[in-house]
Amino acid sequence: MSLHAEEVQRLATLARLDLNPAEQAALLADLNAVLELIDRLQSVDTQGVEPLTHPQALALRLRDDAVTESNAREALQAGAPRVEAGLYLVPKVIE
């Protein structure tokens, strides 16, 4: 499977990208390379191959679920310019 320039232009339009001809040609080459790699991967026969969940067979050692930090809200908010009732006050940015 390969893409054509018209399809790349359509994708660029959908993504709201303004591509010049050089960028469009480079993107076309990159996308075709990715699609070629996908085609090659799909053509590999994987029947009878056991799925690999992790490259190394390691068991995770879990730690005890214990509180390790105290509530540092006051210390963290001490450097904030404006705080009220434990909340950070910020300037309004949307009308």
Biopython code that builds the backbone (N, CA, C, O; Angstrom):
import numpy as np
from Bio.PDB.StructureBuilder import StructureBuilder

atoms = [
    (1, "MET", "N", (0.848, -1.173, 0.000)),
    (1, "MET", "CA", (0.000, 0.000, 0.000)),
    (1, "MET", "C", (0.893, 1.236, 0.000)),
    (1, "MET", "O", (1.885, 1.294, 0.727)),
    (2, "SER", "N", (0.545, 2.195, -0.796)),
    (2, "SER", "CA", (1.283, 3.451, -0.803)),
    (2, "SER", "C", (0.302, 4.604, -0.978)),
    (2, "SER", "O", (-0.774, 4.456, -1.556)),
    (3, "LEU", "N", (0.707, 5.737, -0.465)),
    (3, "LEU", "CA", (-0.116, 6.936, -0.565)),
    (3, "LEU", "C", (0.293, 7.746, -1.786)),
    (3, "LEU", "O", (1.397, 7.592, -2.308)),
    (4, "HIS", "N", (-0.608, 8.606, -2.232)),
    (4, "HIS", "CA", (-0.336, 9.516, -3.334)),
    (4, "HIS", "C", (-0.371, 10.943, -2.800)),
    (4, "HIS", "O", (-0.847, 11.186, -1.691)),
    (5, "ALA", "N", (0.126, 11.866, -3.577)),
    (5, "ALA", "CA", (0.207, 13.266, -3.153)),
    (5, "ALA", "C", (-1.165, 13.825, -2.782)),
    (5, "ALA", "O", (-1.275, 14.623, -1.851)),
    (6, "GLU", "N", (-2.206, 13.418, -3.499)),
    (6, "GLU", "CA", (-3.549, 13.921, -3.205)),
    (6, "GLU", "C", (-4.009, 13.468, -1.822)),
    (6, "GLU", "O", (-4.666, 14.222, -1.103)),
    (7, "GLU", "N", (-3.665, 12.242, -1.454)),
    (7, "GLU", "CA", (-4.063, 11.725, -0.139)),
    (7, "GLU", "C", (-3.311, 12.446, 0.976)),
    (7, "GLU", "O", (-3.881, 12.725, 2.031)),
    (8, "VAL", "N", (-2.042, 12.746, 0.747)),
    (8, "VAL", "CA", (-1.275, 13.491, 1.746)),
    (8, "VAL", "C", (-1.851, 14.894, 1.893)),
    (8, "VAL", "O", (-1.956, 15.407, 3.007)),
    (9, "GLN", "N", (-2.223, 15.512, 0.789)),
    (9, "GLN", "CA", (-2.833, 16.843, 0.855)),
    (9, "GLN", "C", (-4.152, 16.792, 1.621)),
    (9, "GLN", "O", (-4.448, 17.701, 2.396)),
    (10, "ARG", "N", (-4.941, 15.747, 1.415)),
    (10, "ARG", "CA", (-6.207, 15.583, 2.141)),
    (10, "ARG", "C", (-5.951, 15.416, 3.636)),
    (10, "ARG", "O", (-6.643, 16.017, 4.457)),
    (11, "LEU", "N", (-4.951, 14.595, 3.993)),
    (11, "LEU", "CA", (-4.603, 14.415, 5.405)),
    (11, "LEU", "C", (-4.121, 15.725, 6.018)),
    (11, "LEU", "O", (-4.479, 16.056, 7.148)),
    (12, "ALA", "N", (-3.314, 16.464, 5.273)),
    (12, "ALA", "CA", (-2.817, 17.750, 5.769)),
    (12, "ALA", "C", (-3.974, 18.722, 5.994)),
    (12, "ALA", "O", (-3.984, 19.464, 6.976)),
    (13, "THR", "N", (-4.935, 18.716, 5.093)),
    (13, "THR", "CA", (-6.098, 19.583, 5.247)),
    (13, "THR", "C", (-6.905, 19.184, 6.479)),
    (13, "THR", "O", (-7.331, 20.047, 7.245)),
    (14, "LEU", "N", (-7.115, 17.891, 6.675)),
    (14, "LEU", "CA", (-7.855, 17.426, 7.853)),
    (14, "LEU", "C", (-7.128, 17.775, 9.143)),
    (14, "LEU", "O", (-7.761, 18.073, 10.156)),
    (15, "ALA", "N", (-5.792, 17.739, 9.108)),
    (15, "ALA", "CA", (-4.993, 18.054, 10.293)),
    (15, "ALA", "C", (-4.725, 19.553, 10.410)),
    (15, "ALA", "O", (-4.037, 19.997, 11.330)),
    (16, "ARG", "N", (-5.270, 20.327, 9.475)),
    (16, "ARG", "CA", (-5.090, 21.772, 9.451)),
    (16, "ARG", "C", (-3.614, 22.154, 9.351)),
    (16, "ARG", "O", (-3.151, 23.074, 10.026)),
    (17, "LEU", "N", (-2.881, 21.432, 8.496)),
    (17, "LEU", "CA", (-1.474, 21.720, 8.245)),
    (17, "LEU", "C", (-1.342, 22.428, 6.908)),
    (17, "LEU", "O", (-1.962, 22.025, 5.924)),
    (18, "ASP", "N", (-0.544, 23.471, 6.871)),
    (18, "ASP", "CA", (-0.275, 24.180, 5.626)),
    (18, "ASP", "C", (1.112, 23.757, 5.163)),
    (18, "ASP", "O", (2.119, 24.291, 5.629)),
    (19, "LEU", "N", (1.163, 22.801, 4.249)),
    (19, "LEU", "CA", (2.434, 22.244, 3.794)),
    (19, "LEU", "C", (2.817, 22.836, 2.450)),
    (19, "LEU", "O", (1.991, 22.956, 1.545)),
    (20, "ASN", "N", (4.103, 23.210, 2.335)),
    (20, "ASN", "CA", (4.586, 23.619, 1.021)),
    (20, "ASN", "C", (4.922, 22.352, 0.237)),
    (20, "ASN", "O", (4.956, 21.270, 0.822)),
    (21, "PRO", "N", (5.170, 22.453, -1.059)),
    (21, "PRO", "CA", (5.420, 21.247, -1.864)),
    (21, "PRO", "C", (6.587, 20.388, -1.366)),
    (21, "PRO", "O", (6.522, 19.162, -1.446)),
    (22, "ALA", "N", (7.650, 21.013, -0.855)),
    (22, "ALA", "CA", (8.789, 20.238, -0.348)),
    (22, "ALA", "C", (8.399, 19.448, 0.897)),
    (22, "ALA", "O", (8.761, 18.280, 1.036)),
    (23, "GLU", "N", (7.659, 20.089, 1.804)),
    (23, "GLU", "CA", (7.208, 19.397, 3.012)),
    (23, "GLU", "C", (6.236, 18.276, 2.661)),
    (23, "GLU", "O", (6.269, 17.204, 3.265)),
    (24, "GLN", "N", (5.380, 18.528, 1.693)),
    (24, "GLN", "CA", (4.419, 17.511, 1.276)),
    (24, "GLN", "C", (5.139, 16.306, 0.683)),
    (24, "GLN", "O", (4.758, 15.166, 0.949)),
    (25, "ALA", "N", (6.174, 16.545, -0.117)),
    (25, "ALA", "CA", (6.935, 15.440, -0.703)),
    (25, "ALA", "C", (7.675, 14.653, 0.374)),
    (25, "ALA", "O", (7.724, 13.424, 0.325)),
    (26, "ALA", "N", (8.253, 15.363, 1.352)),
    (26, "ALA", "CA", (8.958, 14.681, 2.441)),
    (26, "ALA", "C", (7.986, 13.859, 3.277)),
    (26, "ALA", "O", (8.293, 12.729, 3.658)),
    (27, "LEU", "N", (6.819, 14.420, 3.560)),
    (27, "LEU", "CA", (5.813, 13.692, 4.338)),
    (27, "LEU", "C", (5.312, 12.475, 3.576)),
    (27, "LEU", "O", (5.096, 11.417, 4.168)),
    (28, "LEU", "N", (5.127, 12.614, 2.273)),
    (28, "LEU", "CA", (4.702, 11.490, 1.445)),
    (28, "LEU", "C", (5.728, 10.362, 1.512)),
    (28, "LEU", "O", (5.360, 9.195, 1.649)),
    (29, "ALA", "N", (7.007, 10.703, 1.418)),
    (29, "ALA", "CA", (8.058, 9.682, 1.492)),
    (29, "ALA", "C", (8.077, 9.018, 2.866)),
    (29, "ALA", "O", (8.207, 7.798, 2.961)),
    (30, "ASP", "N", (7.949, 9.810, 3.930)),
    (30, "ASP", "CA", (7.960, 9.256, 5.288)),
    (30, "ASP", "C", (6.763, 8.339, 5.525)),
    (30, "ASP", "O", (6.916, 7.245, 6.069)),
    (31, "LEU", "N", (5.582, 8.777, 5.120)),
    (31, "LEU", "CA", (4.389, 7.951, 5.320)),
    (31, "LEU", "C", (4.461, 6.663, 4.511)),
    (31, "LEU", "O", (4.063, 5.604, 4.997)),
    (32, "ASN", "N", (4.962, 6.741, 3.290)),
    (32, "ASN", "CA", (5.104, 5.527, 2.483)),
    (32, "ASN", "C", (6.122, 4.573, 3.099)),
    (32, "ASN", "O", (5.947, 3.357, 3.022)),
    (33, "ALA", "N", (7.185, 5.104, 3.710)),
    (33, "ALA", "CA", (8.162, 4.244, 4.383)),
    (33, "ALA", "C", (7.519, 3.538, 5.574)),
    (33, "ALA", "O", (7.770, 2.354, 5.799)),
    (34, "VAL", "N", (6.696, 4.249, 6.333)),
    (34, "VAL", "CA", (6.008, 3.644, 7.477)),
    (34, "VAL", "C", (5.040, 2.565, 7.001)),
    (34, "VAL", "O", (4.987, 1.477, 7.575)),
    (35, "LEU", "N", (4.278, 2.864, 5.957)),
    (35, "LEU", "CA", (3.329, 1.878, 5.435)),
    (35, "LEU", "C", (4.046, 0.652, 4.877)),
    (35, "LEU", "O", (3.549, -0.467, 5.005)),
    (36, "GLU", "N", (5.209, 0.851, 4.261)),
    (36, "GLU", "CA", (5.987, -0.291, 3.761)),
    (36, "GLU", "C", (6.465, -1.161, 4.919)),
    (36, "GLU", "O", (6.433, -2.389, 4.832)),
    (37, "LEU", "N", (6.906, -0.525, 6.002)),
    (37, "LEU", "CA", (7.333, -1.280, 7.183)),
    (37, "LEU", "C", (6.165, -2.068, 7.766)),
    (37, "LEU", "O", (6.335, -3.224, 8.155)),
    (38, "ILE", "N", (4.992, -1.465, 7.830)),
    (38, "ILE", "CA", (3.812, -2.166, 8.341)),
    (38, "ILE", "C", (3.479, -3.359, 7.457)),
    (38, "ILE", "O", (3.158, -4.434, 7.963)),
    (39, "ASP", "N", (3.553, -3.180, 6.142)),
    (39, "ASP", "CA", (3.301, -4.301, 5.222)),
    (39, "ASP", "C", (4.292, -5.432, 5.453)),
    (39, "ASP", "O", (3.915, -6.604, 5.449)),
    (40, "ARG", "N", (5.569, -5.081, 5.657)),
    (40, "ARG", "CA", (6.583, -6.119, 5.902)),
    (40, "ARG", "C", (6.316, -6.840, 7.214)),
    (40, "ARG", "O", (6.472, -8.059, 7.290)),
    (41, "LEU", "N", (5.915, -6.107, 8.246)),
    (41, "LEU", "CA", (5.616, -6.739, 9.534)),
    (41, "LEU", "C", (4.400, -7.650, 9.434)),
    (41, "LEU", "O", (4.372, -8.716, 10.050)),
    (42, "GLN", "N", (3.402, -7.244, 8.667)),
    (42, "GLN", "CA", (2.198, -8.059, 8.536)),
    (42, "GLN", "C", (2.447, -9.317, 7.717)),
    (42, "GLN", "O", (1.696, -10.285, 7.838)),
    (43, "SER", "N", (3.477, -9.324, 6.895)),
    (43, "SER", "CA", (3.740, -10.495, 6.063)),
    (43, "SER", "C", (4.520, -11.583, 6.805)),
    (43, "SER", "O", (4.671, -12.686, 6.280)),
    (44, "VAL", "N", (5.013, -11.302, 8.000)),
    (44, "VAL", "CA", (5.781, -12.284, 8.769)),
    (44, "VAL", "C", (4.836, -13.340, 9.330)),
    (44, "VAL", "O", (3.792, -13.011, 9.893)),
    (45, "ASP", "N", (5.208, -14.616, 9.175)),
    (45, "ASP", "CA", (4.402, -15.718, 9.696)),
    (45, "ASP", "C", (4.687, -15.874, 11.185)),
    (45, "ASP", "O", (5.805, -16.217, 11.572)),
    (46, "THR", "N", (3.693, -15.627, 12.010)),
    (46, "THR", "CA", (3.861, -15.728, 13.460)),
    (46, "THR", "C", (3.074, -16.889, 14.056)),
    (46, "THR", "O", (2.889, -16.950, 15.271)),
    (47, "GLN", "N", (2.613, -17.803, 13.222)),
    (47, "GLN", "CA", (1.897, -18.968, 13.729)),
    (47, "GLN", "C", (2.844, -19.800, 14.597)),
    (47, "GLN", "O", (3.970, -20.098, 14.198)),
    (48, "GLY", "N", (2.377, -20.162, 15.771)),
    (48, "GLY", "CA", (3.166, -20.998, 16.662)),
    (48, "GLY", "C", (4.179, -20.237, 17.502)),
    (48, "GLY", "O", (4.889, -20.845, 18.302)),
    (49, "VAL", "N", (4.263, -18.935, 17.341)),
    (49, "VAL", "CA", (5.192, -18.138, 18.142)),
    (49, "VAL", "C", (4.462, -17.678, 19.392)),
    (49, "VAL", "O", (3.390, -17.079, 19.314)),
    (50, "GLU", "N", (5.053, -17.963, 20.541)),
    (50, "GLU", "CA", (4.431, -17.574, 21.798)),
    (50, "GLU", "C", (4.583, -16.068, 21.993)),
    (50, "GLU", "O", (5.673, -15.530, 21.799)),
    (51, "PRO", "N", (3.510, -15.384, 22.374)),
    (51, "PRO", "CA", (3.602, -13.932, 22.558)),
    (51, "PRO", "C", (4.608, -13.577, 23.646)),
    (51, "PRO", "O", (4.704, -14.259, 24.667)),
    (52, "LEU", "N", (5.347, -12.515, 23.417)),
    (52, "LEU", "CA", (6.350, -12.043, 24.366)),
    (52, "LEU", "C", (5.747, -10.886, 25.153)),
    (52, "LEU", "O", (5.463, -9.825, 24.598)),
    (53, "THR", "N", (5.559, -11.101, 26.439)),
    (53, "THR", "CA", (4.978, -10.042, 27.256)),
    (53, "THR", "C", (6.037, -9.115, 27.821)),
    (53, "THR", "O", (5.750, -7.953, 28.111)),
    (54, "HIS", "N", (7.260, -9.612, 27.980)),
    (54, "HIS", "CA", (8.350, -8.804, 28.517)),
    (54, "HIS", "C", (9.657, -9.433, 28.071)),
    (54, "HIS", "O", (9.766, -10.659, 28.051)),
    (55, "PRO", "N", (10.646, -8.640, 27.716)),
    (55, "PRO", "CA", (11.893, -9.228, 27.230)),
    (55, "PRO", "C", (12.653, -10.044, 28.276)),
    (55, "PRO", "O", (13.457, -10.906, 27.920)),
    (56, "GLN", "N", (12.411, -9.784, 29.544)),
    (56, "GLN", "CA", (13.067, -10.541, 30.602)),
    (56, "GLN", "C", (12.004, -11.091, 31.543)),
    (56, "GLN", "O", (11.024, -10.413, 31.851)),
    (57, "ALA", "N", (12.203, -12.312, 31.992)),
    (57, "ALA", "CA", (11.244, -12.931, 32.913)),
    (57, "ALA", "C", (11.584, -12.511, 34.339)),
    (57, "ALA", "O", (12.268, -13.233, 35.065)),
    (58, "LEU", "N", (11.106, -11.349, 34.725)),
    (58, "LEU", "CA", (11.362, -10.831, 36.065)),
    (58, "LEU", "C", (10.047, -10.718, 36.829)),
    (58, "LEU", "O", (9.011, -10.370, 36.264)),
    (59, "ALA", "N", (10.110, -11.015, 38.101)),
    (59, "ALA", "CA", (8.954, -10.812, 38.965)),
    (59, "ALA", "C", (9.170, -9.506, 39.723)),
    (59, "ALA", "O", (10.253, -9.263, 40.254)),
    (60, "LEU", "N", (8.154, -8.682, 39.770)),
    (60, "LEU", "CA", (8.273, -7.419, 40.480)),
    (60, "LEU", "C", (8.158, -7.653, 41.979)),
    (60, "LEU", "O", (7.274, -8.363, 42.457)),
    (61, "ARG", "N", (9.065, -7.043, 42.687)),
    (61, "ARG", "CA", (8.982, -7.101, 44.140)),
    (61, "ARG", "C", (8.168, -5.905, 44.593)),
    (61, "ARG", "O", (8.588, -4.760, 44.427)),
    (62, "LEU", "N", (7.008, -6.169, 45.161)),
    (62, "LEU", "CA", (6.125, -5.094, 45.573)),
    (62, "LEU", "C", (6.460, -4.656, 46.987)),
    (62, "LEU", "O", (6.752, -5.477, 47.857)),
    (63, "ARG", "N", (6.411, -3.359, 47.201)),
    (63, "ARG", "CA", (6.655, -2.840, 48.546)),
    (63, "ARG", "C", (5.340, -2.776, 49.311)),
    (63, "ARG", "O", (4.261, -2.822, 48.719)),
    (64, "ASP", "N", (5.441, -2.670, 50.616)),
    (64, "ASP", "CA", (4.252, -2.518, 51.435)),
    (64, "ASP", "C", (3.579, -1.191, 51.106)),
    (64, "ASP", "O", (4.249, -0.187, 50.864)),
    (65, "ASP", "N", (2.270, -1.195, 51.101)),
    (65, "ASP", "CA", (1.509, 0.014, 50.822)),
    (65, "ASP", "C", (1.423, 0.828, 52.102)),
    (65, "ASP", "O", (0.530, 0.624, 52.925)),
    (66, "ALA", "N", (2.357, 1.748, 52.257)),
    (66, "ALA", "CA", (2.410, 2.550, 53.472)),
    (66, "ALA", "C", (2.596, 4.015, 53.088)),
    (66, "ALA", "O", (3.198, 4.323, 52.059)),
    (67, "VAL", "N", (2.082, 4.904, 53.913)),
    (67, "VAL", "CA", (2.240, 6.334, 53.676)),
    (67, "VAL", "C", (3.705, 6.686, 53.859)),
    (67, "VAL", "O", (4.310, 6.352, 54.878)),
    (68, "THR", "N", (4.270, 7.359, 52.873)),
    (68, "THR", "CA", (5.690, 7.711, 52.953)),
    (68, "THR", "C", (5.908, 9.210, 53.022)),
    (68, "THR", "O", (7.020, 9.649, 53.314)),
    (69, "GLU", "N", (4.886, 10.006, 52.764)),
    (69, "GLU", "CA", (5.025, 11.452, 52.807)),
    (69, "GLU", "C", (3.896, 12.042, 53.639)),
    (69, "GLU", "O", (2.795, 11.496, 53.710)),
    (70, "SER", "N", (4.200, 13.162, 54.261)),
    (70, "SER", "CA", (3.146, 13.857, 54.988)),
    (70, "SER", "C", (2.479, 14.846, 54.040)),
    (70, "SER", "O", (2.949, 15.063, 52.923)),
    (71, "ASN", "N", (1.406, 15.428, 54.485)),
    (71, "ASN", "CA", (0.710, 16.420, 53.678)),
    (71, "ASN", "C", (1.551, 17.690, 53.658)),
    (71, "ASN", "O", (1.699, 18.351, 54.686)),
    (72, "ALA", "N", (2.098, 18.033, 52.508)),
    (72, "ALA", "CA", (2.978, 19.197, 52.385)),
    (72, "ALA", "C", (2.279, 20.344, 51.669)),
    (72, "ALA", "O", (2.941, 21.186, 51.062)),
    (73, "ARG", "N", (0.956, 20.390, 51.730)),
    (73, "ARG", "CA", (0.227, 21.422, 50.998)),
    (73, "ARG", "C", (0.648, 22.821, 51.433)),
    (73, "ARG", "O", (0.890, 23.683, 50.589)),
    (74, "GLU", "N", (0.736, 23.054, 52.727)),
    (74, "GLU", "CA", (1.095, 24.386, 53.214)),
    (74, "GLU", "C", (2.493, 24.783, 52.750)),
    (74, "GLU", "O", (2.715, 25.928, 52.357)),
    (75, "ALA", "N", (3.421, 23.855, 52.795)),
    (75, "ALA", "CA", (4.788, 24.158, 52.361)),
    (75, "ALA", "C", (4.838, 24.451, 50.868)),
    (75, "ALA", "O", (5.566, 25.344, 50.435)),
    (76, "LEU", "N", (4.072, 23.708, 50.080)),
    (76, "LEU", "CA", (4.065, 23.923, 48.633)),
    (76, "LEU", "C", (3.363, 25.223, 48.264)),
    (76, "LEU", "O", (3.765, 25.897, 47.315)),
    (77, "GLN", "N", (2.319, 25.582, 49.007)),
    (77, "GLN", "CA", (1.585, 26.795, 48.691)),
    (77, "GLN", "C", (2.226, 28.043, 49.275)),
    (77, "GLN", "O", (1.791, 29.155, 48.974)),
    (78, "ALA", "N", (3.247, 27.884, 50.101)),
    (78, "ALA", "CA", (3.907, 29.041, 50.702)),
    (78, "ALA", "C", (4.539, 29.931, 49.639)),
    (78, "ALA", "O", (4.606, 31.146, 49.824)),
    (79, "GLY", "N", (4.998, 29.365, 48.544)),
    (79, "GLY", "CA", (5.630, 30.154, 47.496)),
    (79, "GLY", "C", (4.678, 30.655, 46.436)),
    (79, "GLY", "O", (5.098, 31.353, 45.513)),
    (80, "ALA", "N", (3.402, 30.315, 46.543)),
    (80, "ALA", "CA", (2.428, 30.738, 45.534)),
    (80, "ALA", "C", (2.038, 32.192, 45.763)),
    (80, "ALA", "O", (1.923, 32.621, 46.912)),
    (81, "PRO", "N", (1.832, 32.959, 44.696)),
    (81, "PRO", "CA", (1.470, 34.367, 44.869)),
    (81, "PRO", "C", (0.116, 34.563, 45.547)),
    (81, "PRO", "O", (-0.041, 35.463, 46.371)),
    (82, "ARG", "N", (-0.874, 33.712, 45.199)),
    (82, "ARG", "CA", (-2.207, 33.869, 45.786)),
    (82, "ARG", "C", (-2.795, 32.498, 46.087)),
    (82, "ARG", "O", (-2.855, 31.625, 45.221)),
    (83, "VAL", "N", (-3.230, 32.329, 47.343)),
    (83, "VAL", "CA", (-3.852, 31.081, 47.790)),
    (83, "VAL", "C", (-5.039, 31.446, 48.665)),
    (83, "VAL", "O", (-4.973, 32.373, 49.473)),
    (84, "GLU", "N", (-6.129, 30.701, 48.491)),
    (84, "GLU", "CA", (-7.299, 30.933, 49.338)),
    (84, "GLU", "C", (-7.973, 29.600, 49.613)),
    (84, "GLU", "O", (-8.292, 28.866, 48.678)),
    (85, "ALA", "N", (-8.192, 29.279, 50.874)),
    (85, "ALA", "CA", (-8.863, 28.051, 51.304)),
    (85, "ALA", "C", (-8.176, 26.813, 50.738)),
    (85, "ALA", "O", (-8.841, 25.846, 50.367)),
    (86, "GLY", "N", (-6.851, 26.842, 50.672)),
    (86, "GLY", "CA", (-6.099, 25.691, 50.184)),
    (86, "GLY", "C", (-6.064, 25.561, 48.679)),
    (86, "GLY", "O", (-5.581, 24.551, 48.167)),
    (87, "LEU", "N", (-6.562, 26.554, 47.945)),
    (87, "LEU", "CA", (-6.592, 26.509, 46.486)),
    (87, "LEU", "C", (-5.699, 27.604, 45.918)),
    (87, "LEU", "O", (-5.588, 28.688, 46.491)),
    (88, "TYR", "N", (-5.067, 27.312, 44.789)),
    (88, "TYR", "CA", (-4.266, 28.309, 44.087)),
    (88, "TYR", "C", (-5.205, 29.238, 43.323)),
    (88, "TYR", "O", (-6.104, 28.772, 42.623)),
    (89, "LEU", "N", (-5.005, 30.535, 43.452)),
    (89, "LEU", "CA", (-5.792, 31.508, 42.708)),
    (89, "LEU", "C", (-4.963, 31.978, 41.523)),
    (89, "LEU", "O", (-3.816, 32.397, 41.681)),
    (90, "VAL", "N", (-5.551, 31.906, 40.342)),
    (90, "VAL", "CA", (-4.848, 32.293, 39.117)),
    (90, "VAL", "C", (-5.683, 33.332, 38.383)),
    (90, "VAL", "O", (-6.894, 33.415, 38.587)),
    (91, "PRO", "N", (-5.038, 34.129, 37.525)),
    (91, "PRO", "CA", (-5.805, 35.122, 36.772)),
    (91, "PRO", "C", (-6.787, 34.454, 35.817)),
    (91, "PRO", "O", (-6.534, 33.368, 35.294)),
    (92, "LYS", "N", (-7.901, 35.121, 35.604)),
    (92, "LYS", "CA", (-8.909, 34.623, 34.671)),
    (92, "LYS", "C", (-8.356, 34.765, 33.255)),
    (92, "LYS", "O", (-7.885, 35.837, 32.875)),
    (93, "VAL", "N", (-8.413, 33.678, 32.470)),
    (93, "VAL", "CA", (-7.869, 33.719, 31.116)),
    (93, "VAL", "C", (-8.946, 33.553, 30.048)),
    (93, "VAL", "O", (-8.671, 33.772, 28.868)),
    (94, "ILE", "N", (-10.150, 33.177, 30.427)),
    (94, "ILE", "CA", (-11.245, 32.990, 29.476)),
    (94, "ILE", "C", (-12.393, 33.890, 29.897)),
    (94, "ILE", "O", (-12.796, 33.900, 31.060)),
    (95, "GLU", "N", (-12.905, 34.629, 28.959)),
    (95, "GLU", "CA", (-14.039, 35.524, 29.239)),
    (95, "GLU", "C", (-15.321, 34.735, 29.311)),
    (95, "GLU", "O", (-16.386, 35.308, 29.537)),
]
sb = StructureBuilder()
sb.init_structure("model")
sb.init_model(0)
sb.init_chain("A")
sb.init_seg("    ")
for serial, (resi, resn, name, xyz) in enumerate(atoms, 1):
    if name == "N":
        sb.init_residue(resn, " ", resi, " ")
    sb.init_atom(name, np.array(xyz, "f"), 0.0, 1.0, " ", f" {name:<3s}", serial, name[0])
structure = sb.get_structure()
